[in-house]
Amino acid sequence: MRDGTVRIFRGANMPPRTSCQPCTVYRLEGGLGLVEYLIAEADGVEYDASVRLGDVDGHLLVGTRHTERPQWADHVQSLTGYDAGLPGVQPYAVLLVPVGRWVFALTFGSGHQLIEDDLVDQGFGLMFGIRRLDTERLGSIASAALDVSARLSLTSFPGGSDLGGFRLEPFGELITRVTGSANLDDLTYESETHRRHQVRAGNSLSLPLPSSAHALVKDLAALTRIVDQPDEHSALRFVAQTRKLDRHHRLLPQLRARLAAALGGETGTGPLALAWPNTEIRDIESAGSFRVNRLGRGGPLVLAPHEGLGDLVDRFATIDPSARLDQLRKAQVAMCFDTSGRADMGTPTSLRKWFAFETTIDNARYCYHQGEWFRIGEGFVEQIRDQVTELLTHRSDLQFPLWLPTGAQDDEHRYCEQVARQPGYLCLDQDFARTPFNPRLELCDIVGPGDELVHVKWLGRATAASHLFTQALAAAESLREEPEALQQLGQKVLARDRNRTIATPSTFVLAIADRPWSVDHLFTMSQISLIRLDRVMRQLRMRLEFAEIPFVSKKEAKLARHAA
């Protein structure tokens, strides 16, 4: 320019000029002293004092957390001789700001680790996301299954996608985090830039917040107003249908009383089952037993990995109902390599994380899972139940002999061999196929006289139904999509009956013992999984049928063996 001034023209792709900076914010229940929102074990504290933010008194905690020698350092040193100790520090800061009836926590670095988790307003960020995220430009969605499969999923589209691209079931999953472009109207960032911004919404909310104290307090108040707005016009409204209950929920006393009753064997409150915690799923295959310590009188209980509910209920029945949940919290479960419960595999976990329970109050379904309570939205429960009830009417005509449990580890295999003694039945249990996509595939447990593929399961644990559905789905998809699977099925049938060939199967039969096929005996999320399985089967041009195996309970069979 002639006057010597250099002018910078901002292109469309240049970042907007704003006083705001990215920040992660949590919302906490008000009513406590600000320091009570922070854990007491914070180390490396450099500043811990009240601060003034405009007209509001807040609290700031700043420091560094020292990291220890990494666990992998010894392995690196043993391989190379180099001592890769690499100790270091992690800086952190937490700024607590009371606004109205809430306290907001702005976290920096590893500051989120210093907030008392029990005081966090669960799903606060998601409530904002439901109202402000652009469902045509979502970046990622993280979800978790509330059923006993302990499945965790993260689906991401780097270029963004509409909601349909994520293939979510409106009521089948607990959505834990969503990222995407968001409308930030009423916030400082939008007034300065007139642009949307990519936010991350979960229990916390990550978005740009202003550097001015007065503007910050104003924005935090605006966040509460936004979250309190109606959500009936949002395509993400279903996300709020399944949510964790806060610790002051009015129904918690009633829900806990029902769980305590179910633990003691009382019926009528809802289904109770054992479910492996997320942290223990990796040990399912290698565990020989699990040992329960500090549960009532009688010493430790040593149980087989895929059994134990009856023994635990018997122990809880000896405990006063008012003390059962306290015992549930205090009792510890140790996974063991051996079958006698002596060779521990790792750190024990609380028994409260090992139970799954469901009950219905005022047409809403409540689920106890991994030690937490969740609410599943009204309306859909009855819809799901109606669909499953109709599906379970598709009964098989196959005949099954009485299942008398032997107490042996291979009891299921022995029963399949018993079934195969009938004319026209073949046992393929534990005879695995191998395909490029499935190196260990069980096509079925039994082949019926009409080439039905039968999957057999004793539903003693909550995980059993989920495993049954997963096994059938994998077999059906492989037989339709992998030629190797159908070829190997034919070879296995021919090896057992050289006069028999098998065409492409069209019927799968799910045969169970220990309980009937009834909507009242299936967890809600298991019902959803069953509906999904039926949908896929139909797409593969296959029919799903159900059979109930006559049985003697394991407890009665055990007493009979001891009497003999």
Secondary structure, 3 states (H helix, E strand, C coil): CCCCCCCCCCCCCCCCCCCEEEEEEEEEECCCCHHHHECCCCCCEEEEEEEEECCEEEEEEEEEEEECCCCCHHHHHHHHCCCCCCCEEEEEEEEEEEECCEEEEEEEECHHHHECHHHECCCHHHHHHHHHEEEEEEEEEEEECCCCCCCEEEEEEEEEECHHHHCCCCCCCEEEEEEEEECCCCCHHHHHHCCCEEEEECCCEEEEEECCHHHHHHHHHHHHHHHCCCCCCCCCHHHHHEEECCCCCCCHHHHHHHHHHHHCCCCCCCCEEECCCHHHHHHCCCCCEEEEECCCCCCCEEECCCCCHHHHHHHHHCCCHHHHHHHHHHCEEEEECCCCCCCECCCCEEHHHHEEEEEEECCEEEEEECCEEEEECCCHHHHHHHHHHHHCCCECCCCCCCECCCCCCCHHHHHHHHHCCCCCCEECCCCCECCCCCCCECCCCEECCCCCEEEEEECCCHHHHHHHHHHHHHHHHHHHHCHHHHHHHHHHHHHHCCCCCCCCCCEEEEEEECCCCCHHHCCHHHHHHHHHHHHHHHHCCCEEEEEECCECCHHHHHHHHHHC
